[in-house]
Amino acid sequence: MGHGVNYFDTAPIYCQGWSERVTGIALKRHPRDSYLVATKMSASDDLSPENMTAMYRRSLADLQVDYIDYYLLLLSAKLLMKIQI
């Protein structure tokens, strides 16, 4: 948190989940209101409400936080080409 850094962006797909766990360990020493945390899920995952909820809860546990400030959905360029606007 030194040097003004207070935003942390991670995802369960980074380093096979270690990124969230290591980030959680590092952030646990700091008051929750002193930083923002973002994580994400991939659109290639099962996007059912049940699976999305399970993935969100797993990220909460790995990050050792009560809430996630930004929960993002990763879309590949290939998937974006299929979306009709």
Secondary structure, 3 states (H helix, E strand, C coil): CHHHCCEEECCCCHHHHHHHHHHHHHHCCCCHHHCEEEEEEECCCCCCHHHHHHHHHHHHHHHCCCCCCEEEEECCHHHHHHCCC
